[in-house]
Amino acid sequence: MRKIIIPLILVAMTLIAGCAEQQPITEISIQGHGNEIYTFSNDIRESLLVKTNDPEGIKAIGATFTDMNVVFDGSNQQDNAYFRVVLTNINAKLPLFYSYEGRLISFNAYYFIGDTWYKSANQTIEPNFSSPVLWLSGPSTGAKDTSLNLVNNTIYLSGTSYKNLTLAGDKLVLLFFGIDNIGNI
């Protein structure tokens, strides 16, 4: 009899432990945005842990910008690919979010290689940014940590790996949505 009870207890404990495991939260809806579901690359709880020096300042930029300049070092193909994914994820959510809020926004991408700056397809420029800047740094282009840091009117989004870049990108979107902790969802 004991031989049967002990395995049954072990099976029951395993099932209970499995049921208690938290499922990732990767989707949210926002009141007033119709049936829209915003989907994130990562568990939102994990994204909210990304270090941020001034979340209120970043939220303030999110509350007012109409144009955002996106800047990155274009010298590394792998980081360029990572940046494209992060920017595609950001661009899939923010314009729609702000449209529901009654505001149109746009992103202008700029990159540099060495001392030469470019806008889009190899059009050289002299950088002069009056609108807020989102400056991306990846594992091969200067990221020393995974963070969002606001300095003056520039948000530095850094990630030491592809995963960490997507975490920081998700955190930026969440802050622009006004979400800085899981209780705000």
PyRosetta script that sets phi, psi and omega in degrees:
from pyrosetta import init, pose_from_sequence

init()
pose = pose_from_sequence("MRKIIIPLILVAMTLIAGCAEQQPITEISIQGHGNEIYTFSNDIRESLLVKTNDPEGIKAIGATFTDMNVVFDGSNQQDNAYFRVVLTNINAKLPLFYSYEGRLISFNAYYFIGDTWYKSANQTIEPNFSSPVLWLSGPSTGAKDTSLNLVNNTIYLSGTSYKNLTLAGDKLVLLFFGIDNIGNI")
pose.set_psi(1, -44.7)
pose.set_omega(1, 179.2)
pose.set_phi(2, -61.6)
pose.set_psi(2, -33.0)
pose.set_omega(2, -179.5)
pose.set_phi(3, -63.4)
pose.set_psi(3, -29.2)
pose.set_omega(3, -180.0)
pose.set_phi(4, -85.8)
pose.set_psi(4, -40.0)
pose.set_omega(4, -175.6)
pose.set_phi(5, -66.7)
pose.set_psi(5, -44.2)
pose.set_omega(5, -177.6)
pose.set_phi(6, -61.7)
pose.set_psi(6, -48.0)
pose.set_omega(6, 176.8)
pose.set_phi(7, -62.7)
pose.set_psi(7, -35.9)
pose.set_omega(7, 178.1)
pose.set_phi(8, -64.4)
pose.set_psi(8, -40.7)
pose.set_omega(8, 177.8)
pose.set_phi(9, -63.6)
pose.set_psi(9, -42.8)
pose.set_omega(9, 178.9)
pose.set_phi(10, -62.9)
pose.set_psi(10, -42.5)
pose.set_omega(10, 178.1)
pose.set_phi(11, -63.5)
pose.set_psi(11, -44.8)
pose.set_omega(11, 179.9)
pose.set_phi(12, -61.7)
pose.set_psi(12, -43.7)
pose.set_omega(12, 179.7)
pose.set_phi(13, -63.8)
pose.set_psi(13, -39.2)
pose.set_omega(13, 178.8)
pose.set_phi(14, -64.4)
pose.set_psi(14, -43.8)
pose.set_omega(14, 178.9)
pose.set_phi(15, -63.4)
pose.set_psi(15, -42.3)
pose.set_omega(15, 179.5)
pose.set_phi(16, -64.5)
pose.set_psi(16, -43.7)
pose.set_omega(16, 179.2)
pose.set_phi(17, -62.7)
pose.set_psi(17, -39.7)
pose.set_omega(17, 179.0)
pose.set_phi(18, -65.3)
pose.set_psi(18, -36.3)
pose.set_omega(18, 179.1)
pose.set_phi(19, -69.4)
pose.set_psi(19, -28.5)
pose.set_omega(19, -177.3)
pose.set_phi(20, -80.7)
pose.set_psi(20, -12.9)
pose.set_omega(20, -178.7)
pose.set_phi(21, -64.4)
pose.set_psi(21, 132.5)
pose.set_omega(21, -179.4)
pose.set_phi(22, -76.3)
pose.set_psi(22, 135.8)
pose.set_omega(22, 174.7)
pose.set_phi(23, -84.7)
pose.set_psi(23, 147.2)
pose.set_omega(23, 179.1)
pose.set_phi(24, -62.7)
pose.set_psi(24, 144.1)
pose.set_omega(24, 173.0)
pose.set_phi(25, -104.1)
pose.set_psi(25, 108.9)
pose.set_omega(25, -178.7)
pose.set_phi(26, -121.5)
pose.set_psi(26, -1.0)
pose.set_omega(26, -179.2)
pose.set_phi(27, -132.5)
pose.set_psi(27, 141.8)
pose.set_omega(27, 174.2)
pose.set_phi(28, -139.0)
pose.set_psi(28, 155.8)
pose.set_omega(28, 170.6)
pose.set_phi(29, -121.2)
pose.set_psi(29, 153.9)
pose.set_omega(29, -176.5)
pose.set_phi(30, -123.5)
pose.set_psi(30, 129.7)
pose.set_omega(30, -179.0)
pose.set_phi(31, -56.8)
pose.set_psi(31, 133.6)
pose.set_omega(31, -179.9)
pose.set_phi(32, 91.3)
pose.set_psi(32, -1.0)
pose.set_omega(32, -178.9)
pose.set_phi(33, -109.2)
pose.set_psi(33, 35.1)
pose.set_omega(33, 178.1)
pose.set_phi(34, 59.3)
pose.set_psi(34, -140.9)
pose.set_omega(34, 179.7)
pose.set_phi(35, -95.5)
pose.set_psi(35, 16.0)
pose.set_omega(35, -176.1)
pose.set_phi(36, -64.0)
pose.set_psi(36, 133.6)
pose.set_omega(36, 174.8)
pose.set_phi(37, -114.9)
pose.set_psi(37, 123.8)
pose.set_omega(37, 177.6)
pose.set_phi(38, -95.5)
pose.set_psi(38, 121.6)
pose.set_omega(38, -176.5)
pose.set_phi(39, -106.1)
pose.set_psi(39, 132.7)
pose.set_omega(39, -177.6)
pose.set_phi(40, -109.2)
pose.set_psi(40, 158.8)
pose.set_omega(40, -178.9)
pose.set_phi(41, -72.2)
pose.set_psi(41, -27.7)
pose.set_omega(41, -171.7)
pose.set_phi(42, -130.9)
pose.set_psi(42, 169.4)
pose.set_omega(42, 171.5)
pose.set_phi(43, -61.1)
pose.set_psi(43, 125.2)
pose.set_omega(43, -176.8)
pose.set_phi(44, -58.2)
pose.set_psi(44, -35.2)
pose.set_omega(44, 179.3)
pose.set_phi(45, -61.2)
pose.set_psi(45, -38.3)
pose.set_omega(45, 178.6)
pose.set_phi(46, -70.9)
pose.set_psi(46, -40.8)
pose.set_omega(46, 178.8)
pose.set_phi(47, -62.1)
pose.set_psi(47, -38.0)
pose.set_omega(47, -179.2)
pose.set_phi(48, -65.8)
pose.set_psi(48, -14.5)
pose.set_omega(48, 179.1)
pose.set_phi(49, -83.2)
pose.set_psi(49, -9.4)
pose.set_omega(49, 179.6)
pose.set_phi(50, -61.0)
pose.set_psi(50, 131.4)
pose.set_omega(50, -179.1)
pose.set_phi(51, -60.5)
pose.set_psi(51, 136.8)
pose.set_omega(51, 179.4)
pose.set_phi(52, -141.2)
pose.set_psi(52, 126.8)
pose.set_omega(52, -177.2)
pose.set_phi(53, -79.7)
pose.set_psi(53, -25.9)
pose.set_omega(53, -175.9)
pose.set_phi(54, -149.3)
pose.set_psi(54, 71.7)
pose.set_omega(54, -177.9)
pose.set_phi(55, -59.7)
pose.set_psi(55, -36.0)
pose.set_omega(55, -179.9)
pose.set_phi(56, -67.8)
pose.set_psi(56, -37.4)
pose.set_omega(56, 176.7)
pose.set_phi(57, -65.6)
pose.set_psi(57, -40.1)
pose.set_omega(57, 177.8)
pose.set_phi(58, -66.4)
pose.set_psi(58, -41.3)
pose.set_omega(58, 176.3)
pose.set_phi(59, -61.0)
pose.set_psi(59, -38.5)
pose.set_omega(59, 179.8)
pose.set_phi(60, -63.9)
pose.set_psi(60, -41.1)
pose.set_omega(60, 175.7)
pose.set_phi(61, -62.1)
pose.set_psi(61, -45.2)
pose.set_omega(61, 179.1)
pose.set_phi(62, -59.1)
pose.set_psi(62, -32.1)
pose.set_omega(62, -177.5)
pose.set_phi(63, -77.0)
pose.set_psi(63, -14.1)
pose.set_omega(63, -173.1)
pose.set_phi(64, -126.4)
pose.set_psi(64, -20.7)
pose.set_omega(64, -171.9)
pose.set_phi(65, -72.1)
pose.set_psi(65, 149.6)
pose.set_omega(65, 170.0)
pose.set_phi(66, -117.9)
pose.set_psi(66, -29.3)
pose.set_omega(66, 175.2)
pose.set_phi(67, -123.9)
pose.set_psi(67, 135.8)
pose.set_omega(67, 177.5)
pose.set_phi(68, -126.1)
pose.set_psi(68, 126.7)
pose.set_omega(68, 175.1)
pose.set_phi(69, -88.9)
pose.set_psi(69, 126.2)
pose.set_omega(69, 178.7)
pose.set_phi(70, -105.2)
pose.set_psi(70, 126.3)
pose.set_omega(70, -175.5)
pose.set_phi(71, -126.1)
pose.set_psi(71, 139.2)
pose.set_omega(71, 174.5)
pose.set_phi(72, -154.5)
pose.set_psi(72, 158.1)
pose.set_omega(72, 173.9)
pose.set_phi(73, -78.8)
pose.set_psi(73, 115.4)
pose.set_omega(73, -175.1)
pose.set_phi(74, -91.3)
pose.set_psi(74, 17.7)
pose.set_omega(74, -173.6)
pose.set_phi(75, -82.0)
pose.set_psi(75, -10.5)
pose.set_omega(75, -176.1)
pose.set_phi(76, -123.7)
pose.set_psi(76, 118.9)
pose.set_omega(76, -175.9)
pose.set_phi(77, -61.8)
pose.set_psi(77, -39.4)
pose.set_omega(77, -178.6)
pose.set_phi(78, -65.9)
pose.set_psi(78, -46.5)
pose.set_omega(78, 176.9)
pose.set_phi(79, -62.1)
pose.set_psi(79, -38.9)
pose.set_omega(79, 177.7)
pose.set_phi(80, -57.7)
pose.set_psi(80, -41.4)
pose.set_omega(80, 178.2)
pose.set_phi(81, -65.1)
pose.set_psi(81, -43.0)
pose.set_omega(81, 177.4)
pose.set_phi(82, -60.5)
pose.set_psi(82, -44.4)
pose.set_omega(82, -179.3)
pose.set_phi(83, -61.7)
pose.set_psi(83, -38.0)
pose.set_omega(83, 179.6)
pose.set_phi(84, -61.4)
pose.set_psi(84, -43.2)
pose.set_omega(84, 179.2)
pose.set_phi(85, -64.1)
pose.set_psi(85, -47.5)
pose.set_omega(85, -179.4)
pose.set_phi(86, -59.9)
pose.set_psi(86, -45.6)
pose.set_omega(86, -179.0)
pose.set_phi(87, -68.7)
pose.set_psi(87, -35.1)
pose.set_omega(87, 175.7)
pose.set_phi(88, -63.4)
pose.set_psi(88, -42.4)
pose.set_omega(88, 177.8)
pose.set_phi(89, -62.9)
pose.set_psi(89, -43.5)
pose.set_omega(89, 178.8)
pose.set_phi(90, -64.1)
pose.set_psi(90, -46.2)
pose.set_omega(90, -177.0)
pose.set_phi(91, -69.5)
pose.set_psi(91, -20.0)
pose.set_omega(91, 177.0)
pose.set_phi(92, -75.2)
pose.set_psi(92, -20.9)
pose.set_omega(92, -175.0)
pose.set_phi(93, -110.3)
pose.set_psi(93, -48.5)
pose.set_omega(93, -170.0)
pose.set_phi(94, -64.7)
pose.set_psi(94, -47.6)
pose.set_omega(94, 179.0)
pose.set_phi(95, -58.9)
pose.set_psi(95, -38.8)
pose.set_omega(95, 178.3)
pose.set_phi(96, -66.9)
pose.set_psi(96, -46.0)
pose.set_omega(96, 178.5)
pose.set_phi(97, -55.7)
pose.set_psi(97, -50.9)
pose.set_omega(97, -177.3)
pose.set_phi(98, -70.2)
pose.set_psi(98, -27.8)
pose.set_omega(98, 174.3)
pose.set_phi(99, -62.1)
pose.set_psi(99, -43.1)
pose.set_omega(99, 175.9)
pose.set_phi(100, -63.0)
pose.set_psi(100, -27.7)
pose.set_omega(100, 179.4)
pose.set_phi(101, -86.1)
pose.set_psi(101, -0.4)
pose.set_omega(101, 177.2)
pose.set_phi(102, 84.9)
pose.set_psi(102, 26.7)
pose.set_omega(102, -177.7)
pose.set_phi(103, -138.8)
pose.set_psi(103, 134.3)
pose.set_omega(103, 175.3)
pose.set_phi(104, -95.0)
pose.set_psi(104, 136.8)
pose.set_omega(104, 178.9)
pose.set_phi(105, -127.1)
pose.set_psi(105, 161.6)
pose.set_omega(105, 175.4)
pose.set_phi(106, -144.0)
pose.set_psi(106, 157.4)
pose.set_omega(106, 177.0)
pose.set_phi(107, -119.1)
pose.set_psi(107, 137.5)
pose.set_omega(107, 176.9)
pose.set_phi(108, -119.5)
pose.set_psi(108, 119.0)
pose.set_omega(108, -175.6)
pose.set_phi(109, -94.6)
pose.set_psi(109, 135.1)
pose.set_omega(109, 176.7)
pose.set_phi(110, -135.2)
pose.set_psi(110, 145.6)
pose.set_omega(110, 174.8)
pose.set_phi(111, -140.7)
pose.set_psi(111, 162.4)
pose.set_omega(111, 178.0)
pose.set_phi(112, -133.7)
pose.set_psi(112, 149.3)
pose.set_omega(112, 172.1)
pose.set_phi(113, -131.4)
pose.set_psi(113, 114.3)
pose.set_omega(113, -173.2)
pose.set_phi(114, 66.1)
pose.set_psi(114, -125.2)
pose.set_omega(114, -179.9)
pose.set_phi(115, -100.8)
pose.set_psi(115, 3.6)
pose.set_omega(115, -177.9)
pose.set_phi(116, -100.7)
pose.set_psi(116, 129.1)
pose.set_omega(116, -179.7)
pose.set_phi(117, -103.6)
pose.set_psi(117, 145.8)
pose.set_omega(117, -177.6)
pose.set_phi(118, -133.5)
pose.set_psi(118, 149.3)
pose.set_omega(118, 168.9)
pose.set_phi(119, -118.9)
pose.set_psi(119, 123.0)
pose.set_omega(119, -178.8)
pose.set_phi(120, 52.6)
pose.set_psi(120, -133.9)
pose.set_omega(120, -168.5)
pose.set_phi(121, -76.3)
pose.set_psi(121, 79.3)
pose.set_omega(121, 172.4)
pose.set_phi(122, 60.6)
pose.set_psi(122, 20.8)
pose.set_omega(122, 175.1)
pose.set_phi(123, -83.8)
pose.set_psi(123, 112.5)
pose.set_omega(123, -177.6)
pose.set_phi(124, -73.8)
pose.set_psi(124, 147.1)
pose.set_omega(124, -178.7)
pose.set_phi(125, -141.9)
pose.set_psi(125, 167.6)
pose.set_omega(125, 166.4)
pose.set_phi(126, -106.7)
pose.set_psi(126, 117.6)
pose.set_omega(126, -175.2)
pose.set_phi(127, -67.8)
pose.set_psi(127, 133.6)
pose.set_omega(127, 176.0)
pose.set_phi(128, -154.8)
pose.set_psi(128, 94.1)
pose.set_omega(128, -172.2)
pose.set_phi(129, -102.4)
pose.set_psi(129, 118.9)
pose.set_omega(129, 175.3)
pose.set_phi(130, -99.9)
pose.set_psi(130, -25.0)
pose.set_omega(130, 177.0)
pose.set_phi(131, -85.7)
pose.set_psi(131, 165.0)
pose.set_omega(131, 177.2)
pose.set_phi(132, -55.9)
pose.set_psi(132, 152.1)
pose.set_omega(132, -178.9)
pose.set_phi(133, -118.5)
pose.set_psi(133, 136.4)
pose.set_omega(133, 170.1)
pose.set_phi(134, -109.4)
pose.set_psi(134, 109.4)
pose.set_omega(134, -174.7)
pose.set_phi(135, -104.6)
pose.set_psi(135, 117.2)
pose.set_omega(135, -176.8)
pose.set_phi(136, -96.3)
pose.set_psi(136, 135.6)
pose.set_omega(136, 174.0)
pose.set_phi(137, -132.3)
pose.set_psi(137, 129.6)
pose.set_omega(137, -179.2)
pose.set_phi(138, -113.2)
pose.set_psi(138, -174.2)
pose.set_omega(138, -174.8)
pose.set_phi(139, -60.3)
pose.set_psi(139, -29.4)
pose.set_omega(139, -178.8)
pose.set_phi(140, -106.0)
pose.set_psi(140, 1.8)
pose.set_omega(140, -177.1)
pose.set_phi(141, -128.1)
pose.set_psi(141, 35.4)
pose.set_omega(141, 168.3)
pose.set_phi(142, 108.6)
pose.set_psi(142, -3.8)
pose.set_omega(142, -179.9)
pose.set_phi(143, -68.3)
pose.set_psi(143, 125.2)
pose.set_omega(143, 177.2)
pose.set_phi(144, -102.2)
pose.set_psi(144, -16.5)
pose.set_omega(144, 178.8)
pose.set_phi(145, -155.1)
pose.set_psi(145, -177.4)
pose.set_omega(145, 175.3)
pose.set_phi(146, -109.9)
pose.set_psi(146, 113.9)
pose.set_omega(146, -172.8)
pose.set_phi(147, -165.0)
pose.set_psi(147, 168.0)
pose.set_omega(147, 167.1)
pose.set_phi(148, -123.0)
pose.set_psi(148, 121.4)
pose.set_omega(148, 179.8)
pose.set_phi(149, -129.3)
pose.set_psi(149, 131.4)
pose.set_omega(149, 178.0)
pose.set_phi(150, -102.0)
pose.set_psi(150, 123.2)
pose.set_omega(150, 175.2)
pose.set_phi(151, -130.6)
pose.set_psi(151, 116.6)
pose.set_omega(151, -173.7)
pose.set_phi(152, 55.4)
pose.set_psi(152, -117.7)
pose.set_omega(152, -177.1)
pose.set_phi(153, -108.9)
pose.set_psi(153, 21.3)
pose.set_omega(153, -177.7)
pose.set_phi(154, -118.3)
pose.set_psi(154, 127.6)
pose.set_omega(154, 174.8)
pose.set_phi(155, -99.2)
pose.set_psi(155, 118.3)
pose.set_omega(155, 178.0)
pose.set_phi(156, -94.8)
pose.set_psi(156, 113.8)
pose.set_omega(156, 178.5)
pose.set_phi(157, -104.3)
pose.set_psi(157, 114.1)
pose.set_omega(157, -176.0)
pose.set_phi(158, -123.9)
pose.set_psi(158, 143.0)
pose.set_omega(158, 175.1)
pose.set_phi(159, -148.4)
pose.set_psi(159, 134.0)
pose.set_omega(159, -176.6)
pose.set_phi(160, -85.6)
pose.set_psi(160, 1.2)
pose.set_omega(160, 176.4)
pose.set_phi(161, -157.8)
pose.set_psi(161, 170.4)
pose.set_omega(161, 176.3)
pose.set_phi(162, -56.3)
pose.set_psi(162, -50.1)
pose.set_omega(162, -179.9)
pose.set_phi(163, -55.9)
pose.set_psi(163, -45.5)
pose.set_omega(163, -177.8)
pose.set_phi(164, -68.1)
pose.set_psi(164, -34.1)
pose.set_omega(164, 174.1)
pose.set_phi(165, -62.9)
pose.set_psi(165, -41.6)
pose.set_omega(165, 179.3)
pose.set_phi(166, -68.4)
pose.set_psi(166, -34.1)
pose.set_omega(166, 175.6)
pose.set_phi(167, -62.8)
pose.set_psi(167, -46.3)
pose.set_omega(167, -179.9)
pose.set_phi(168, -65.7)
pose.set_psi(168, -38.1)
pose.set_omega(168, 176.8)
pose.set_phi(169, -63.4)
pose.set_psi(169, -43.1)
pose.set_omega(169, 176.6)
pose.set_phi(170, -62.4)
pose.set_psi(170, -40.5)
pose.set_omega(170, 179.6)
pose.set_phi(171, -62.4)
pose.set_psi(171, -41.7)
pose.set_omega(171, 177.9)
pose.set_phi(172, -58.3)
pose.set_psi(172, -48.2)
pose.set_omega(172, -179.8)
pose.set_phi(173, -61.1)
pose.set_psi(173, -44.6)
pose.set_omega(173, 179.6)
pose.set_phi(174, -59.8)
pose.set_psi(174, -42.8)
pose.set_omega(174, 178.2)
pose.set_phi(175, -63.9)
pose.set_psi(175, -42.2)
pose.set_omega(175, 177.1)
pose.set_phi(176, -63.4)
pose.set_psi(176, -29.8)
pose.set_omega(176, 174.4)
pose.set_phi(177, -74.8)
pose.set_psi(177, -8.9)
pose.set_omega(177, -177.7)
pose.set_phi(178, 87.4)
pose.set_psi(178, 16.4)
pose.set_omega(178, -177.3)
pose.set_phi(179, -106.7)
pose.set_psi(179, 116.8)
pose.set_omega(179, 177.4)
pose.set_phi(180, -124.7)
pose.set_psi(180, 2.9)
pose.set_omega(180, 171.8)
pose.set_phi(181, -155.6)
pose.set_psi(181, 160.6)
pose.set_omega(181, -173.5)
pose.set_phi(182, -63.1)
pose.set_psi(182, -23.8)
pose.set_omega(182, 178.3)
pose.set_phi(183, -70.2)
pose.set_psi(183, -16.6)
pose.set_omega(183, 179.7)
pose.set_phi(184, -83.6)
pose.set_psi(184, -1.4)
pose.set_omega(184, -176.7)
pose.set_phi(185, -89.3)
pose.dump_pdb("model.pdb")
